[in-house]
Amino acid sequence: MSKRRTHSPEFKARVAMEAISGRKTIQEIAADHAIHPIQVSQWKRQLLAGASELFTRGKKSKDKEEGQAKEAELFQQIGKLQMELEWLKKKSQLL
């Protein structure tokens, strides 16, 4: 039994870009790289489906950073309010 081969993301992207370019048929590309033609088609489809994410990724990471900053600020406020509440409980017991 042969082991399953794994390909790097760079290799997959290169093969998919070759398939998109249309200079060679999928059969020729598969033969050149010693992979199955169905695999070339799948990588091509994945590249085309994920291409729009390349241009929106910056916005997503920016939104994520803003969300994390807001979350940190809210946790800080919660901690401050808890400290004030404990202090007020202590003072009310003394009176």
ABEGO torsion letter per residue (X at the ends): XBBBBBBBAAAAAAAAAAAAAGABBAAAAAAAAGBBAAAAAAAAAAAAAAAAAAAAAAAAAAAAAAAAAAAAAAAAAAAAAAAAAAAAAAAAAAX
